[in-house]
């Protein structure tokens, strides 16, 4: 068997040791934008559709929102291994194609069970797209600027999430929910076409990993999952909570949230690297916990806007800081596996978090769910403390 340390990926065409933004990098980020535009359009509209058109309760909303994350969580580690062996292009284009087709198929179903089944298929595509796009941006970045590359990748992601919700609500209000599914599906298909420009990068002769999950990404992933729960609850239940406090259009809130994340990521692209993952993730956890506490304790439109601002600050730092921690010291030929393991915790935050918070909503209220999400996020401090101790060098 070959020495894993000597196995590396094939050379990446178009990578300049001194340049971050190249033609290939722009193609991958454009595909990322189109894909997350599609997902963003679904954020505020799916909960409303389940409640208004299908007659679902809070649990049904959580089930539909979170089901796509369950299948993504199951598939994502396998997607990482597949991407290391056969390349990122097939993950990005193939996954976006599946998301596009299944989202278009939402127009053909009118029951919660059928919609959940389609969401499970959409989740498989999501697993492939995220791993393929996130890893490709790392492949295309100079080695000393990979933390910055993670920030720019997230700029494309949040640009889509900034525009998508407002677009989705506008389409739902002016032309109906089916128009939302059609536009979102076509955006995902556009991402699939753009993804064909991803370099065909693979390591076919690399030794097979001995475990499905990459150990380096488990600790950072757990911290990420706990820190994401407040936004999971915010995204899943704000659309149905808003009318109770006089907020009938949540699209502008999501737009401002994603736009704020976008601005912080652009202006502070190197901030997580300069702070270090420990300080950056501590600040992030404090911000997301505060945001959840505010919206749980104060029933007003002003509280929603304050919570969205605080969540934006936290989410701006949380992902790039922990992403760097997850990939620290990981060989190139294991990068997709590490990304797949790390991003698995995105899915768990929705696949576990959304239904769990949906039960809390059914038993109490949306504000009760926001309060529970704050407690979960506070648990992230414990997980981060454990990770710091594990990563600290032993005393001489």
N, C-alpha and C positions, 0 to 999 in steps of 0.2 A: 504494500500500500504506500502511496506517495505521502510525503510529509505535508500536513495541512498548511504549515507555515510557508511552503514553497508554491502552493497553488493560489493563483490569483485570477482575476477576471481578465478577459481579453482586452486589449487597449480600446479606449473609448474614442471614437472618431470625433474630432471637433473640440476636444477639451484643450483649453489654453491654460497653462500653469499660472498665468497672471490675470486672466479674465474670468469674471463670474457669468456675465450675460452673453451667451453665444446664441447662434441660430437654433441649435438643438435645445438649449435650455429654454428658449422662448416657446418652442413648439410644445414641450412638456408642460410648461406653466399655462399655456393657452388651453391645452386639453384639460388641465386641472380646473381652470376657471369655468369652462363650459360644463364640466361634470358637476361642479358644486353649485352652479347656477340652477341646474336641474334639481338637485337636492334641496336647495334653498327655497325654491318655489313650492315644495311640498311641506316645508316646516309649519307654516301657519294654516295651510289649507286642509291637510289630512285630518287633524283633530276636529276642525269644524265640520268636515264632510261626515266623519264617523258619528258625530253628535247630531248634526242637523238633518242629514239625509238618510243615515242608516239607523238612527235611534239608539246609538250606543251610549253607555254611561262612562264614568271616569276610568273604570278598569278596561273597558273596550278601547278607549282612546290610548291608554298605556300599552295595551296588547298590540294594537296596529302599529303604533309608533315604534315600539321596542322589538317587534318580531323580526324585522329586517336585520336588527343587530344580532339576534340569536344565531341565525344562519351564518352571518358574517363572522361571528366569533368562532364558530365551529370550523369554518373554511380557512380563515386567515392564516393560521400557522402553516397549513399545507400550501397556501398560495405563496408564502415566503420561501419555502423550500423549492417550489416549482420555479419561482422567479430566479433564484440563484442558479438553478440548473439549466433552464431553457430561455431565460431572458425576460426583460421587463416589458418589452413591446407587447407580447401576447397577453400579459396581465392587464395592461392599460387598455388596449383596444378591445380585447375579448370581453373584459369585465364591463366596460362602458356599453358595448353592444348589448349585453344581457340586461343591464339596467335600462337601456333605452326601450328594448322590446317589452320588458315586463311592465314598465311604467305606462307605455301605450296601452297595454292590456288592462290597466285599471278601468278604462272606459267600457269594458265588457262585463264588469262584475257589479253586483248590487247587494252583496251580503258581506257581513263582517268576516265570516269564515273564508270566503273566496278571496277577499282582499288580504287577509293575513297570509294565505297560501302564496299569493303573488309577491307580497312583501318579503317572504322567506327567500324566494328566488332572486328578488332584487338585492337582498343581502349578500348572496353569493357573488354577484357582480361587484358590489361595493368592496368586498374583501380584496378582490383582484385589483380593482382600480387604485385604491389607496396605496397598497403595497407597491404596485408597479410605479405609480407617479412619485411617491415619496422616495423610493430607492433610486429611481432614475435621476432625480435632481441631485442626489448625493453623488451618484456616479459621474455626473457632468460637472461637478464643482471641483476646483483645486482643493487639495487635501487640507490646506490651512484655512479654508473658508467654508467648511461644511456646516458649521453652526449658522453662518449667515445664509447659506443655501436653504436651510430649514426654515428660516424666517421668510425668505422670498417665496418659497413653496407655499407657505401659509398665507402670504399676501394674495396669491392667486386663489387660494381656497376661500379666504374671507371676502375677496371681491365678489365671488359668486354668491356667497351667503349674504352679502350686503344687498345685492340687487335682487336675488331670487325671491325672498319673501314678499317684498313690495310688488314684484311682478306677479307672483302667484295670487296674492289677494286682489290685485286689480283685475286679473283675468277671471277669477272666481266671481267677483262682483259684477263684472260687465258681460261675461259670456258663459259663466257656469263652470262647474268643477271639471267637466270633461275637457274643456279647453286648456285647463292647467295641466292635466295629464298629457295631453298631446304636445304642448310646448315643451314641457319638461322632458318628455321622451325624445323629442327631436334634438334638444340640447345635449342629451347624453349620447345620441348617435353622432352628433358633431364631434364630441370628445373622442369617440371611437375612431373617427376618420383622422383627426389630428394625431391621435396616439400612434398611428402608423409611422409617424416621423421619429418615434423614439428609437435610439440606437439599439440594434440587436446585440445585447450584451449578455454573455452567459459564461459559465464555468462548467462545461460538461464533464470535465475530468476531475472535478473536486470530489473529495471523499464525502460520502453521505454522512450527515450529522447523526450523532448517537441519540439525540433526543429531539422530540417534535418542537419544544419550546426552547428558545435561546436563553440560557441562564442569566446573561448580562442584562437582559431587558425586563426581567420579572419584577425586580424591585422598583425601578422607575415606572413601570407600567401600573403597578398597584397604586403608587402615589397619584399617578395621572387619573386612574379610574375614580378614586375617592374625590379628587378635586373637580372632576367633570360632573358629578351628580347634581350640583346646583343648577348648572346650565341645562342638563337633561330635563329637570323638572320645569325650569323656566320655559324652555322651548316647547315642551309637550303640553303644558297646561295654561300658559299665558293667554292663548287665544280663547279658551273657554272661561277663564277667570276675569279677563279684561272687562266684559260687559257688566260684571257685578260692581265695578268701581267707576263705570262711566267711560271705559276705554274700549271703543267698538272697533277700532282699526289698529291691529298690532303690527302691521307691516312697517310703519315708520320706526317703531321701537327696535325691531330686528335690523332694520337698515342702519339705524344709528349705532347699534351695538357692533355690528360687523364693520361698519365704517370706522368706528373708533379703534377696533382691533387692527384694522388695516393701516390706519395712520400711525399707531404705535409701532407696528411691525416694520413699516417703511422707515420712519424716522429713527427708530431704535433697533435696527436690524442686528447690531452687534452688542446690544445691551445684555442679553442673556450670557454671552461669552465673557463679557467684561465683569459682570457680577459673579459669574460662576453658577453652576446648577443649584447649589445649596441655597445661596441667598435669593436667587431668582425664584426658585420654587417656594421658598418660605413666604416671600411677598405675594406670590400668586395665590397660595392657599389662604392667606389672610384676606385678600381681596374678594375671592369667591365666597368665602364663609360670610363675610360682612354683607355682601350683596343678597345672599339668601336670607339672612337674619332681617334685613331691612324690609324685603317684600313680604316676609311672614308676619312681622310685627306691626306694619303700618299699611292699612288698607286704603291706598290712594294712588292716583295716577302718578303723582310726584315720586312715590316710593318705587314704582315700576321703573321710572326713568333713572332714579338713583341706583337701583339694583343693576340695571342694564349697564350703567357706566362702570360700576365696581366690578361686575363680571367681565367686562371688556378688558379692564386693566389686568385682572388675574389671568384670563385666558391668553392675553398677549404674551405673558411670560411663561406660563405653565408648560405648554407644548414644546417650544424650542429648548427650554432648559432641560427638561426630562428626556427629550429626544437625544440631546448631546450626551447625557449620562448613559442612555441605553446603548449608544453606538461607540462609546469610549473603549478603545482597544479591540474592537471587533474586526476580524480579518475581512477583507473585501469580499471574499467568496461566501461569507456567512451574513452579509449585510441585509439581504432580503429577508432571511430568516429572523434576524434581530428586529427588523422593521415590522415583520408580520407578528412577532410576539408582542412587541410594544403596542402596536395599533390594535391588537386583540382587546386591550383594555378599554379602547374607545367603545367597542361593541358591548363589552360587559357593562359599561356605564349606562348604556341604553337598554340592552337586553335584560339586565337585572334591575337597573334603576327605574326605568319608565314603568314597568308593571308593578314594582314595589310601591312607587309613589302613587300609582293609580289606585292601589288598594287603600293607601292612606287617604286619598281623595274620597273614595267611596265610603270610608268609615268616618271621615271628618269633613275636610274641605281642601281646596287648593292651598290655602294658607298653611294648613297642617302639613301638607306635602313639602312646601317650601321650608318649613321649620325642620322637618326630618332631613332634608337635603343639607341643611346647614350643619347638623350634627354629624352627618356622614363625612362632609368635607373637613370638619375639624379633626376627624380621625386620620386625615392625611398627614397631619403633623406627627402623629405617632409613627406612621409608616415611613415617613421621611427620616425621622430620627433613627429608626432601625437601619435604614439604608445607609445613612452617614456612618454609622458605627461599623457596618460591614465593609464599607469602602475605605475606611480610615486605615492607614498603615499601622501594623502592630508595633508597640513600643520596643525599642532596642533592648 
